[in-house]
Structures are given as C-alpha cells and as structure tokens.
Amino acid sequence: MSADTLNAPTLGVEERFARVRETLSILRRPGVSGMGVPVLRMRLVEDLTELEELGALEHCAEVLAVTYGGRA
C-alpha cells in the first residue's frame, strides 16, 4: 500500500472508477513513458483491487470493455 493510499480518504465506487478511467486514458496516450508509468500502474492496481473489494470490479470491467471495444 502506498503512502498516497494511506493518506487518501476512502473513495467510493464512482470515484475509484473515475480514477481508473483517468489512469487508463493517461497510459493509452502515445509517447507516455518514463518514471511516471510505474506509479500510474501501481495506482491502477490499487484502484482495481479496491473495486474488487467493494464488489464492483465485474461491472466496471464490463463498462471499460464497452468503452474500449473489447471484452470483459
């Protein structure tokens, strides 16, 4: 667990899902590289783990699949 997670207030499903979408949009940009990528990936894993613990991961995966044209 990162210091960011320890200091952050508990986020609800909508806020976590918004962070996941934001992080994915940053990581999908052409030319994104450098030291920030591992931090973004760690944030993504933390948010997805939290969504799983909240019981919302499957629904969020389905929405992301529709958004990005894939399958959940």
PyMOL Python script that loads the backbone (N, CA, C, O; Angstrom):
from pymol import cmd

cmd.read_pdbstr("""\
ATOM      1  N   MET A   1       0.856  -1.172   0.000  1.00  0.00           N
ATOM      2  CA  MET A   1       0.000   0.000   0.000  1.00  0.00           C
ATOM      3  C   MET A   1       0.900   1.232   0.000  1.00  0.00           C
ATOM      4  O   MET A   1       1.844   1.310   0.785  1.00  0.00           O
ATOM      5  N   SER A   2       0.618   2.173  -0.857  1.00  0.00           N
ATOM      6  CA  SER A   2       1.452   3.359  -0.977  1.00  0.00           C
ATOM      7  C   SER A   2       1.060   4.408   0.053  1.00  0.00           C
ATOM      8  O   SER A   2       0.005   4.327   0.684  1.00  0.00           O
ATOM      9  N   ALA A   3       1.930   5.385   0.205  1.00  0.00           N
ATOM     10  CA  ALA A   3       1.634   6.488   1.115  1.00  0.00           C
ATOM     11  C   ALA A   3       0.419   7.259   0.625  1.00  0.00           C
ATOM     12  O   ALA A   3      -0.369   7.765   1.423  1.00  0.00           O
ATOM     13  N   ASP A   4       0.271   7.346  -0.710  1.00  0.00           N
ATOM     14  CA  ASP A   4      -0.884   8.023  -1.293  1.00  0.00           C
ATOM     15  C   ASP A   4      -2.178   7.373  -0.831  1.00  0.00           C
ATOM     16  O   ASP A   4      -3.137   8.062  -0.484  1.00  0.00           O
ATOM     17  N   THR A   5      -2.202   6.039  -0.828  1.00  0.00           N
ATOM     18  CA  THR A   5      -3.387   5.303  -0.405  1.00  0.00           C
ATOM     19  C   THR A   5      -3.645   5.480   1.087  1.00  0.00           C
ATOM     20  O   THR A   5      -4.792   5.609   1.515  1.00  0.00           O
ATOM     21  N   LEU A   6      -2.572   5.486   1.874  1.00  0.00           N
ATOM     22  CA  LEU A   6      -2.738   5.615   3.318  1.00  0.00           C
ATOM     23  C   LEU A   6      -3.285   6.985   3.706  1.00  0.00           C
ATOM     24  O   LEU A   6      -4.048   7.105   4.664  1.00  0.00           O
ATOM     25  N   ASN A   7      -2.897   8.013   2.964  1.00  0.00           N
ATOM     26  CA  ASN A   7      -3.310   9.370   3.302  1.00  0.00           C
ATOM     27  C   ASN A   7      -4.616   9.776   2.641  1.00  0.00           C
ATOM     28  O   ASN A   7      -5.238  10.754   3.056  1.00  0.00           O
ATOM     29  N   ALA A   8      -5.041   9.047   1.626  1.00  0.00           N
ATOM     30  CA  ALA A   8      -6.244   9.419   0.885  1.00  0.00           C
ATOM     31  C   ALA A   8      -7.489   8.995   1.652  1.00  0.00           C
ATOM     32  O   ALA A   8      -7.507   7.938   2.282  1.00  0.00           O
ATOM     33  N   PRO A   9      -8.533   9.824   1.597  1.00  0.00           N
ATOM     34  CA  PRO A   9      -9.788   9.390   2.209  1.00  0.00           C
ATOM     35  C   PRO A   9     -10.345   8.203   1.423  1.00  0.00           C
ATOM     36  O   PRO A   9     -10.028   8.023   0.247  1.00  0.00           O
ATOM     37  N   THR A  10     -11.159   7.415   2.072  1.00  0.00           N
ATOM     38  CA  THR A  10     -11.752   6.269   1.403  1.00  0.00           C
ATOM     39  C   THR A  10     -12.642   6.756   0.275  1.00  0.00           C
ATOM     40  O   THR A  10     -13.520   7.596   0.469  1.00  0.00           O
ATOM     41  N   LEU A  11     -12.395   6.211  -0.908  1.00  0.00           N
ATOM     42  CA  LEU A  11     -13.157   6.608  -2.083  1.00  0.00           C
ATOM     43  C   LEU A  11     -14.253   5.591  -2.342  1.00  0.00           C
ATOM     44  O   LEU A  11     -14.089   4.400  -2.077  1.00  0.00           O
ATOM     45  N   GLY A  12     -15.361   6.070  -2.857  1.00  0.00           N
ATOM     46  CA  GLY A  12     -16.455   5.186  -3.217  1.00  0.00           C
ATOM     47  C   GLY A  12     -16.223   4.587  -4.590  1.00  0.00           C
ATOM     48  O   GLY A  12     -15.216   4.863  -5.242  1.00  0.00           O
ATOM     49  N   VAL A  13     -17.159   3.771  -5.015  1.00  0.00           N
ATOM     50  CA  VAL A  13     -17.052   3.077  -6.297  1.00  0.00           C
ATOM     51  C   VAL A  13     -16.932   4.065  -7.447  1.00  0.00           C
ATOM     52  O   VAL A  13     -16.069   3.904  -8.310  1.00  0.00           O
ATOM     53  N   GLU A  14     -17.780   5.078  -7.473  1.00  0.00           N
ATOM     54  CA  GLU A  14     -17.757   6.034  -8.585  1.00  0.00           C
ATOM     55  C   GLU A  14     -16.424   6.773  -8.673  1.00  0.00           C
ATOM     56  O   GLU A  14     -15.890   6.972  -9.764  1.00  0.00           O
ATOM     57  N   GLU A  15     -15.895   7.175  -7.529  1.00  0.00           N
ATOM     58  CA  GLU A  15     -14.627   7.892  -7.518  1.00  0.00           C
ATOM     59  C   GLU A  15     -13.478   6.983  -7.962  1.00  0.00           C
ATOM     60  O   GLU A  15     -12.606   7.402  -8.724  1.00  0.00           O
ATOM     61  N   ARG A  16     -13.483   5.742  -7.483  1.00  0.00           N
ATOM     62  CA  ARG A  16     -12.447   4.777  -7.890  1.00  0.00           C
ATOM     63  C   ARG A  16     -12.514   4.514  -9.382  1.00  0.00           C
ATOM     64  O   ARG A  16     -11.493   4.485 -10.069  1.00  0.00           O
ATOM     65  N   PHE A  17     -13.728   4.324  -9.875  1.00  0.00           N
ATOM     66  CA  PHE A  17     -13.892   4.037 -11.291  1.00  0.00           C
ATOM     67  C   PHE A  17     -13.444   5.235 -12.133  1.00  0.00           C
ATOM     68  O   PHE A  17     -12.844   5.056 -13.192  1.00  0.00           O
ATOM     69  N   ALA A  18     -13.727   6.436 -11.675  1.00  0.00           N
ATOM     70  CA  ALA A  18     -13.274   7.641 -12.383  1.00  0.00           C
ATOM     71  C   ALA A  18     -11.750   7.692 -12.424  1.00  0.00           C
ATOM     72  O   ALA A  18     -11.169   8.067 -13.443  1.00  0.00           O
ATOM     73  N   ARG A  19     -11.100   7.318 -11.322  1.00  0.00           N
ATOM     74  CA  ARG A  19      -9.629   7.290 -11.303  1.00  0.00           C
ATOM     75  C   ARG A  19      -9.082   6.234 -12.250  1.00  0.00           C
ATOM     76  O   ARG A  19      -8.069   6.460 -12.911  1.00  0.00           O
ATOM     77  N   VAL A  20      -9.745   5.074 -12.322  1.00  0.00           N
ATOM     78  CA  VAL A  20      -9.314   4.021 -13.245  1.00  0.00           C
ATOM     79  C   VAL A  20      -9.395   4.532 -14.677  1.00  0.00           C
ATOM     80  O   VAL A  20      -8.452   4.364 -15.450  1.00  0.00           O
ATOM     81  N   ARG A  21     -10.495   5.144 -15.031  1.00  0.00           N
ATOM     82  CA  ARG A  21     -10.665   5.674 -16.396  1.00  0.00           C
ATOM     83  C   ARG A  21      -9.626   6.748 -16.699  1.00  0.00           C
ATOM     84  O   ARG A  21      -9.058   6.780 -17.791  1.00  0.00           O
ATOM     85  N   GLU A  22      -9.381   7.622 -15.737  1.00  0.00           N
ATOM     86  CA  GLU A  22      -8.382   8.676 -15.917  1.00  0.00           C
ATOM     87  C   GLU A  22      -6.986   8.077 -16.107  1.00  0.00           C
ATOM     88  O   GLU A  22      -6.245   8.490 -17.000  1.00  0.00           O
ATOM     89  N   THR A  23      -6.636   7.115 -15.275  1.00  0.00           N
ATOM     90  CA  THR A  23      -5.318   6.484 -15.364  1.00  0.00           C
ATOM     91  C   THR A  23      -5.153   5.764 -16.692  1.00  0.00           C
ATOM     92  O   THR A  23      -4.106   5.870 -17.330  1.00  0.00           O
ATOM     93  N   LEU A  24      -6.182   5.031 -17.112  1.00  0.00           N
ATOM     94  CA  LEU A  24      -6.113   4.347 -18.405  1.00  0.00           C
ATOM     95  C   LEU A  24      -5.953   5.339 -19.552  1.00  0.00           C
ATOM     96  O   LEU A  24      -5.197   5.084 -20.489  1.00  0.00           O
ATOM     97  N   SER A  25      -6.651   6.455 -19.488  1.00  0.00           N
ATOM     98  CA  SER A  25      -6.538   7.430 -20.576  1.00  0.00           C
ATOM     99  C   SER A  25      -5.131   8.016 -20.642  1.00  0.00           C
ATOM    100  O   SER A  25      -4.634   8.301 -21.731  1.00  0.00           O
ATOM    101  N   ILE A  26      -4.490   8.198 -19.507  1.00  0.00           N
ATOM    102  CA  ILE A  26      -3.111   8.695 -19.488  1.00  0.00           C
ATOM    103  C   ILE A  26      -2.168   7.638 -20.054  1.00  0.00           C
ATOM    104  O   ILE A  26      -1.313   7.946 -20.884  1.00  0.00           O
ATOM    105  N   LEU A  27      -2.323   6.393 -19.606  1.00  0.00           N
ATOM    106  CA  LEU A  27      -1.427   5.322 -20.058  1.00  0.00           C
ATOM    107  C   LEU A  27      -1.592   5.005 -21.540  1.00  0.00           C
ATOM    108  O   LEU A  27      -0.658   4.507 -22.168  1.00  0.00           O
ATOM    109  N   ARG A  28      -2.759   5.284 -22.107  1.00  0.00           N
ATOM    110  CA  ARG A  28      -3.012   4.985 -23.521  1.00  0.00           C
ATOM    111  C   ARG A  28      -2.511   6.084 -24.464  1.00  0.00           C
ATOM    112  O   ARG A  28      -2.525   5.904 -25.681  1.00  0.00           O
ATOM    113  N   ARG A  29      -2.081   7.193 -23.926  1.00  0.00           N
ATOM    114  CA  ARG A  29      -1.590   8.286 -24.774  1.00  0.00           C
ATOM    115  C   ARG A  29      -0.299   7.869 -25.483  1.00  0.00           C
ATOM    116  O   ARG A  29       0.555   7.204 -24.896  1.00  0.00           O
ATOM    117  N   PRO A  30      -0.170   8.262 -26.735  1.00  0.00           N
ATOM    118  CA  PRO A  30       1.075   7.959 -27.453  1.00  0.00           C
ATOM    119  C   PRO A  30       2.264   8.648 -26.780  1.00  0.00           C
ATOM    120  O   PRO A  30       2.179   9.805 -26.368  1.00  0.00           O
ATOM    121  N   GLY A  31       3.353   7.925 -26.681  1.00  0.00           N
ATOM    122  CA  GLY A  31       4.578   8.505 -26.157  1.00  0.00           C
ATOM    123  C   GLY A  31       4.684   8.580 -24.648  1.00  0.00           C
ATOM    124  O   GLY A  31       5.635   9.171 -24.137  1.00  0.00           O
ATOM    125  N   VAL A  32       3.753   8.008 -23.921  1.00  0.00           N
ATOM    126  CA  VAL A  32       3.835   8.040 -22.457  1.00  0.00           C
ATOM    127  C   VAL A  32       4.920   7.066 -22.023  1.00  0.00           C
ATOM    128  O   VAL A  32       4.878   5.880 -22.348  1.00  0.00           O
ATOM    129  N   SER A  33       5.880   7.583 -21.292  1.00  0.00           N
ATOM    130  CA  SER A  33       6.968   6.746 -20.804  1.00  0.00           C
ATOM    131  C   SER A  33       7.623   7.440 -19.618  1.00  0.00           C
ATOM    132  O   SER A  33       7.213   8.527 -19.210  1.00  0.00           O
ATOM    133  N   GLY A  34       8.622   6.807 -19.086  1.00  0.00           N
ATOM    134  CA  GLY A  34       9.384   7.416 -18.008  1.00  0.00           C
ATOM    135  C   GLY A  34       9.000   6.892 -16.645  1.00  0.00           C
ATOM    136  O   GLY A  34       8.310   5.882 -16.507  1.00  0.00           O
ATOM    137  N   MET A  35       9.464   7.601 -15.657  1.00  0.00           N
ATOM    138  CA  MET A  35       9.301   7.173 -14.269  1.00  0.00           C
ATOM    139  C   MET A  35       7.848   7.224 -13.806  1.00  0.00           C
ATOM    140  O   MET A  35       7.488   6.534 -12.851  1.00  0.00           O
ATOM    141  N   GLY A  36       7.010   8.020 -14.454  1.00  0.00           N
ATOM    142  CA  GLY A  36       5.618   8.124 -14.032  1.00  0.00           C
ATOM    143  C   GLY A  36       4.787   6.902 -14.358  1.00  0.00           C
ATOM    144  O   GLY A  36       3.756   6.672 -13.727  1.00  0.00           O
ATOM    145  N   VAL A  37       5.221   6.101 -15.344  1.00  0.00           N
ATOM    146  CA  VAL A  37       4.436   4.932 -15.753  1.00  0.00           C
ATOM    147  C   VAL A  37       4.298   3.912 -14.622  1.00  0.00           C
ATOM    148  O   VAL A  37       3.185   3.448 -14.376  1.00  0.00           O
ATOM    149  N   PRO A  38       5.375   3.543 -13.924  1.00  0.00           N
ATOM    150  CA  PRO A  38       5.191   2.590 -12.818  1.00  0.00           C
ATOM    151  C   PRO A  38       4.261   3.113 -11.715  1.00  0.00           C
ATOM    152  O   PRO A  38       3.510   2.348 -11.110  1.00  0.00           O
ATOM    153  N   VAL A  39       4.321   4.405 -11.469  1.00  0.00           N
ATOM    154  CA  VAL A  39       3.439   4.999 -10.456  1.00  0.00           C
ATOM    155  C   VAL A  39       1.989   4.903 -10.911  1.00  0.00           C
ATOM    156  O   VAL A  39       1.110   4.563 -10.119  1.00  0.00           O
ATOM    157  N   LEU A  40       1.737   5.200 -12.182  1.00  0.00           N
ATOM    158  CA  LEU A  40       0.375   5.104 -12.709  1.00  0.00           C
ATOM    159  C   LEU A  40      -0.120   3.663 -12.680  1.00  0.00           C
ATOM    160  O   LEU A  40      -1.280   3.409 -12.357  1.00  0.00           O
ATOM    161  N   ARG A  41       0.750   2.729 -13.016  1.00  0.00           N
ATOM    162  CA  ARG A  41       0.355   1.314 -12.969  1.00  0.00           C
ATOM    163  C   ARG A  41       0.031   0.881 -11.551  1.00  0.00           C
ATOM    164  O   ARG A  41      -0.928   0.141 -11.333  1.00  0.00           O
ATOM    165  N   MET A  42       0.822   1.336 -10.582  1.00  0.00           N
ATOM    166  CA  MET A  42       0.560   0.981  -9.182  1.00  0.00           C
ATOM    167  C   MET A  42      -0.777   1.564  -8.745  1.00  0.00           C
ATOM    168  O   MET A  42      -1.550   0.901  -8.054  1.00  0.00           O
ATOM    169  N   ARG A  43      -1.052   2.807  -9.147  1.00  0.00           N
ATOM    170  CA  ARG A  43      -2.336   3.437  -8.814  1.00  0.00           C
ATOM    171  C   ARG A  43      -3.484   2.646  -9.434  1.00  0.00           C
ATOM    172  O   ARG A  43      -4.516   2.443  -8.795  1.00  0.00           O
ATOM    173  N   LEU A  44      -3.305   2.201 -10.677  1.00  0.00           N
ATOM    174  CA  LEU A  44      -4.335   1.422 -11.354  1.00  0.00           C
ATOM    175  C   LEU A  44      -4.602   0.111 -10.618  1.00  0.00           C
ATOM    176  O   LEU A  44      -5.756  -0.266 -10.417  1.00  0.00           O
ATOM    177  N   VAL A  45      -3.549  -0.573 -10.222  1.00  0.00           N
ATOM    178  CA  VAL A  45      -3.707  -1.838  -9.490  1.00  0.00           C
ATOM    179  C   VAL A  45      -4.410  -1.601  -8.159  1.00  0.00           C
ATOM    180  O   VAL A  45      -5.290  -2.372  -7.777  1.00  0.00           O
ATOM    181  N   GLU A  46      -4.030  -0.547  -7.454  1.00  0.00           N
ATOM    182  CA  GLU A  46      -4.666  -0.247  -6.165  1.00  0.00           C
ATOM    183  C   GLU A  46      -6.153   0.045  -6.347  1.00  0.00           C
ATOM    184  O   GLU A  46      -6.984  -0.431  -5.573  1.00  0.00           O
ATOM    185  N   ASP A  47      -6.483   0.826  -7.369  1.00  0.00           N
ATOM    186  CA  ASP A  47      -7.887   1.165  -7.599  1.00  0.00           C
ATOM    187  C   ASP A  47      -8.692  -0.064  -8.017  1.00  0.00           C
ATOM    188  O   ASP A  47      -9.820  -0.248  -7.560  1.00  0.00           O
ATOM    189  N   LEU A  48      -8.125  -0.903  -8.879  1.00  0.00           N
ATOM    190  CA  LEU A  48      -8.831  -2.125  -9.295  1.00  0.00           C
ATOM    191  C   LEU A  48      -9.009  -3.087  -8.124  1.00  0.00           C
ATOM    192  O   LEU A  48     -10.045  -3.740  -8.005  1.00  0.00           O
ATOM    193  N   THR A  49      -8.004  -3.172  -7.267  1.00  0.00           N
ATOM    194  CA  THR A  49      -8.107  -4.020  -6.073  1.00  0.00           C
ATOM    195  C   THR A  49      -9.210  -3.509  -5.160  1.00  0.00           C
ATOM    196  O   THR A  49      -9.991  -4.294  -4.623  1.00  0.00           O
ATOM    197  N   GLU A  50      -9.274  -2.211  -4.986  1.00  0.00           N
ATOM    198  CA  GLU A  50     -10.316  -1.627  -4.145  1.00  0.00           C
ATOM    199  C   GLU A  50     -11.704  -1.865  -4.740  1.00  0.00           C
ATOM    200  O   GLU A  50     -12.652  -2.162  -4.014  1.00  0.00           O
ATOM    201  N   LEU A  51     -11.818  -1.733  -6.066  1.00  0.00           N
ATOM    202  CA  LEU A  51     -13.105  -2.013  -6.718  1.00  0.00           C
ATOM    203  C   LEU A  51     -13.514  -3.468  -6.509  1.00  0.00           C
ATOM    204  O   LEU A  51     -14.692  -3.765  -6.312  1.00  0.00           O
ATOM    205  N   GLU A  52     -12.542  -4.366  -6.553  1.00  0.00           N
ATOM    206  CA  GLU A  52     -12.841  -5.780  -6.304  1.00  0.00           C
ATOM    207  C   GLU A  52     -13.346  -5.978  -4.880  1.00  0.00           C
ATOM    208  O   GLU A  52     -14.310  -6.710  -4.652  1.00  0.00           O
ATOM    209  N   GLU A  53     -12.694  -5.325  -3.924  1.00  0.00           N
ATOM    210  CA  GLU A  53     -13.107  -5.442  -2.527  1.00  0.00           C
ATOM    211  C   GLU A  53     -14.492  -4.839  -2.296  1.00  0.00           C
ATOM    212  O   GLU A  53     -15.227  -5.281  -1.414  1.00  0.00           O
ATOM    213  N   LEU A  54     -14.844  -3.830  -3.091  1.00  0.00           N
ATOM    214  CA  LEU A  54     -16.163  -3.207  -2.982  1.00  0.00           C
ATOM    215  C   LEU A  54     -17.229  -3.984  -3.755  1.00  0.00           C
ATOM    216  O   LEU A  54     -18.409  -3.639  -3.703  1.00  0.00           O
ATOM    217  N   GLY A  55     -16.814  -5.028  -4.469  1.00  0.00           N
ATOM    218  CA  GLY A  55     -17.752  -5.848  -5.224  1.00  0.00           C
ATOM    219  C   GLY A  55     -18.188  -5.242  -6.541  1.00  0.00           C
ATOM    220  O   GLY A  55     -19.224  -5.621  -7.086  1.00  0.00           O
ATOM    221  N   ALA A  56     -17.411  -4.303  -7.060  1.00  0.00           N
ATOM    222  CA  ALA A  56     -17.816  -3.592  -8.274  1.00  0.00           C
ATOM    223  C   ALA A  56     -16.888  -3.838  -9.459  1.00  0.00           C
ATOM    224  O   ALA A  56     -17.057  -3.221 -10.510  1.00  0.00           O
ATOM    225  N   LEU A  57     -15.925  -4.719  -9.309  1.00  0.00           N
ATOM    226  CA  LEU A  57     -14.935  -4.899 -10.367  1.00  0.00           C
ATOM    227  C   LEU A  57     -15.554  -5.442 -11.649  1.00  0.00           C
ATOM    228  O   LEU A  57     -15.221  -4.970 -12.736  1.00  0.00           O
ATOM    229  N   GLU A  58     -16.435  -6.411 -11.548  1.00  0.00           N
ATOM    230  CA  GLU A  58     -17.029  -7.015 -12.746  1.00  0.00           C
ATOM    231  C   GLU A  58     -17.825  -5.982 -13.540  1.00  0.00           C
ATOM    232  O   GLU A  58     -17.702  -5.908 -14.762  1.00  0.00           O
ATOM    233  N   HIS A  59     -18.627  -5.200 -12.858  1.00  0.00           N
ATOM    234  CA  HIS A  59     -19.407  -4.168 -13.551  1.00  0.00           C
ATOM    235  C   HIS A  59     -18.483  -3.151 -14.225  1.00  0.00           C
ATOM    236  O   HIS A  59     -18.705  -2.779 -15.377  1.00  0.00           O
ATOM    237  N   CYS A  60     -17.461  -2.708 -13.518  1.00  0.00           N
ATOM    238  CA  CYS A  60     -16.529  -1.733 -14.079  1.00  0.00           C
ATOM    239  C   CYS A  60     -15.784  -2.317 -15.276  1.00  0.00           C
ATOM    240  O   CYS A  60     -15.538  -1.611 -16.254  1.00  0.00           O
ATOM    241  N   ALA A  61     -15.428  -3.585 -15.211  1.00  0.00           N
ATOM    242  CA  ALA A  61     -14.756  -4.241 -16.339  1.00  0.00           C
ATOM    243  C   ALA A  61     -15.667  -4.277 -17.560  1.00  0.00           C
ATOM    244  O   ALA A  61     -15.207  -4.079 -18.684  1.00  0.00           O
ATOM    245  N   GLU A  62     -16.941  -4.527 -17.345  1.00  0.00           N
ATOM    246  CA  GLU A  62     -17.892  -4.538 -18.462  1.00  0.00           C
ATOM    247  C   GLU A  62     -18.018  -3.161 -19.098  1.00  0.00           C
ATOM    248  O   GLU A  62     -18.068  -3.044 -20.323  1.00  0.00           O
ATOM    249  N   VAL A  63     -18.068  -2.125 -18.279  1.00  0.00           N
ATOM    250  CA  VAL A  63     -18.164  -0.762 -18.806  1.00  0.00           C
ATOM    251  C   VAL A  63     -16.901  -0.398 -19.574  1.00  0.00           C
ATOM    252  O   VAL A  63     -16.977   0.204 -20.645  1.00  0.00           O
ATOM    253  N   LEU A  64     -15.747  -0.756 -19.036  1.00  0.00           N
ATOM    254  CA  LEU A  64     -14.482  -0.479 -19.726  1.00  0.00           C
ATOM    255  C   LEU A  64     -14.390  -1.236 -21.043  1.00  0.00           C
ATOM    256  O   LEU A  64     -13.872  -0.712 -22.029  1.00  0.00           O
ATOM    257  N   ALA A  65     -14.888  -2.454 -21.061  1.00  0.00           N
ATOM    258  CA  ALA A  65     -14.860  -3.251 -22.286  1.00  0.00           C
ATOM    259  C   ALA A  65     -15.698  -2.578 -23.379  1.00  0.00           C
ATOM    260  O   ALA A  65     -15.298  -2.542 -24.543  1.00  0.00           O
ATOM    261  N   VAL A  66     -16.839  -2.058 -23.002  1.00  0.00           N
ATOM    262  CA  VAL A  66     -17.677  -1.351 -23.969  1.00  0.00           C
ATOM    263  C   VAL A  66     -16.967  -0.067 -24.420  1.00  0.00           C
ATOM    264  O   VAL A  66     -16.969   0.267 -25.605  1.00  0.00           O
ATOM    265  N   THR A  67     -16.374   0.634 -23.483  1.00  0.00           N
ATOM    266  CA  THR A  67     -15.704   1.894 -23.792  1.00  0.00           C
ATOM    267  C   THR A  67     -14.540   1.686 -24.767  1.00  0.00           C
ATOM    268  O   THR A  67     -14.370   2.453 -25.715  1.00  0.00           O
ATOM    269  N   TYR A  68     -13.748   0.647 -24.525  1.00  0.00           N
ATOM    270  CA  TYR A  68     -12.552   0.432 -25.329  1.00  0.00           C
ATOM    271  C   TYR A  68     -12.721  -0.643 -26.394  1.00  0.00           C
ATOM    272  O   TYR A  68     -11.745  -1.022 -27.041  1.00  0.00           O
ATOM    273  N   GLY A  69     -13.930  -1.138 -26.590  1.00  0.00           N
ATOM    274  CA  GLY A  69     -14.218  -2.071 -27.672  1.00  0.00           C
ATOM    275  C   GLY A  69     -13.665  -3.457 -27.484  1.00  0.00           C
ATOM    276  O   GLY A  69     -13.328  -4.125 -28.462  1.00  0.00           O
ATOM    277  N   GLY A  70     -13.563  -3.901 -26.265  1.00  0.00           N
ATOM    278  CA  GLY A  70     -13.056  -5.245 -26.004  1.00  0.00           C
ATOM    279  C   GLY A  70     -14.088  -6.093 -25.295  1.00  0.00           C
ATOM    280  O   GLY A  70     -15.291  -5.852 -25.391  1.00  0.00           O
ATOM    281  N   ARG A  71     -13.597  -7.085 -24.586  1.00  0.00           N
ATOM    282  CA  ARG A  71     -14.474  -7.951 -23.802  1.00  0.00           C
ATOM    283  C   ARG A  71     -14.042  -7.890 -22.344  1.00  0.00           C
ATOM    284  O   ARG A  71     -12.864  -7.698 -22.041  1.00  0.00           O
ATOM    285  N   ALA A  72     -15.005  -8.056 -21.450  1.00  0.00           N
ATOM    286  CA  ALA A  72     -14.703  -8.038 -20.012  1.00  0.00           C
ATOM    287  C   ALA A  72     -14.091  -9.368 -19.620  1.00  0.00           C
ATOM    288  O   ALA A  72     -13.758  -9.575 -18.453  1.00  0.00           O
TER     289      ALA A  72
END
""", "prot")
cmd.dss("prot")
cmd.show_as("cartoon", "prot")
cmd.util.cbc("prot")
cmd.orient("prot")
